[in-house]
Structure formats: C-alpha cells, structure tokens
C-alpha cells in the first residue's frame, strides 16, 4: 500500500513539473488546427490554407485549416477563445474582429482574450462605381455630387461593425458628406447591385474588371490598380484603413510557443506559392511580427473608439 501511494505521489509530482515552458520545448509534437471564421471557399480561408502549407514545412508538423463561419465570425472566434492555450488551436481572422466589431457589437470576446502572433496579409480595399454610373466618373466628382445631394448617394454596407462600416463612417466625417448606406449579406450581391446601377458605389476587396475604382484605402498604390490614388496621396492619411488578416492564439499560450509560431508564419510569407496566390487574389503580402501587429491593433482600436466617442459610430445595445 505504501509503495503504491509513493508511486502515485511521484507521478503527480512529475506532472507538476510539466510546466507550460517545459511543454513548449517539445512544441509542436502533433497536428495544429487553424480555425477560419469565414466560409470554406472564401478569400481569407484560401489564403490561410496556402500559408498553412508553407508554415507546416517550417514547423515540421501538419497544419489543418477548419472553416467555422457563423454569427459574423463570432462562432469560430469563440471556439478558439475556449480552446486549450497550448498552441494547437489557432485563429485566423481580420484585425477588425477586435478593433471594430468587438467594440461596436455586444460580443463575448475582446482583443484581450487572444495573443496576436503575426499579420500575414491585407486586402486591397477600394471605392468603386459602375462604368455606366450616371452621377459621377471620379472621386472628386463623387465628393462634389455627395455634398450637393446629401443622402442621395447610396453605398453598400457589408456587416455592421466591420472595416467597411468604419470606412464609410470616416468617409462621411473626413469629407463632410452624408451617404445612404444599404446593408448586404455578401460582396457578390453588393457588386451586382452596383453594376446594375441600383446602388451608386461599393467598397470592394476583390478585383473586378467591371468596376471602376476611384480611390484605395491602403497606404500605398497597388499594381492591380496602378492609376488609382490612395487617400494618403490626396491628403487624408486618416482614411488609410486596410483589412489586415492576422494569426492569433488563445490567452495563456506560452510565450515560447508564440515565438515559434511567429517565426514560422513570417517565414511562410516568403513562400512563392503563397505569394503567387495573394497576387492572383489582388491581396497584399503583409508579414508583420507580433510587436508591429500589436501596434496596428492599438492604432485601429483608437480610431474606432474616437468614432464612437464622437457619435459617428454607435454601439449596439
């Protein structure tokens, strides 16, 4: 009896010695699962699959990507938030999930429930109209028309509390105009409405040859739209808001594990297959380390909070 009790106590003591740091030294030792809170065939999920393939080579372990859409990304995000913080369940999501959506909507998570690992890419968001739009043909004409006809220019709104919502709010504030925002469930429907001249303008993240881009929200011009200026170029740097995609881990994940993942994802961003996919989707390769990602989240959160404080965006009750 005494020997059995001693063996149990010894085994328990050995388990106590397996601290997160000790476990982290053997990381990764099995398959890693990245949750994508977006549809299976969506641009973000496709991007993550390509990155996962490259990162698995750097880590020496298989990485699978599991789409888990629902409730405006909340289902997938909460799944990761409740997962064991051991580095084997990760989250890929747009930065706006924490910097805009979590501030605007009554959600069960905040940025403090996650540890940023790295930024991996950014959509190129542009404001566009159809080739047959009867009201204006350039950004300058659009602003002039909107000022002369308050509330008459219609624009699609893809998701309350998303990046597009913030861009529309800032656009109205920066240029002193009033737009008529019309909600849509998805980008294809919004684009179809613009091409049919049922809606005047759309904020789009995917290249479409039928649309006429007027201006880009990213900081720099993009090769796909060489003749389209940025807000920064025309003197409105506050409008430089991109849809940045990042990798996150649940709060409590050991720092050594986070550092291992950070290095692997940044290395994966150099993969030619991954870069070619981004180019085909007209997305920007944007590898940012954890420190730069944290700074980006901080700045974007401050912008959203200012919009809320000024009453330009309202918090859902």
ABEGO torsion letter per residue (X at the ends): XAAAAAAAAAAAAAAAABBAAAAAAAOBABBBBBBBABBAABAAAAAAAAAAAAAAAAAGBBBBBBBBBEGGGAAAAAAAAABBBAGABBBBBBAAAAAAAAAABBBABBAAABBBABBABBBBBBBBBBAABAABABAAAAAAAAAABBGABBBBBBEBGBAAAAAAAAAAAAAGBBBBBBBBABAAAAAAAAAAGABABBBBABBBAABBBABBABABBBAABAABBBAAAAGBAAABBBBBBBBBBBBGBBAAAAAAAAAAAAAAAABAAAAAAAAAAGBBBBBBBAAAAAAAAAAAAAAAAAAAAAGABBBBX
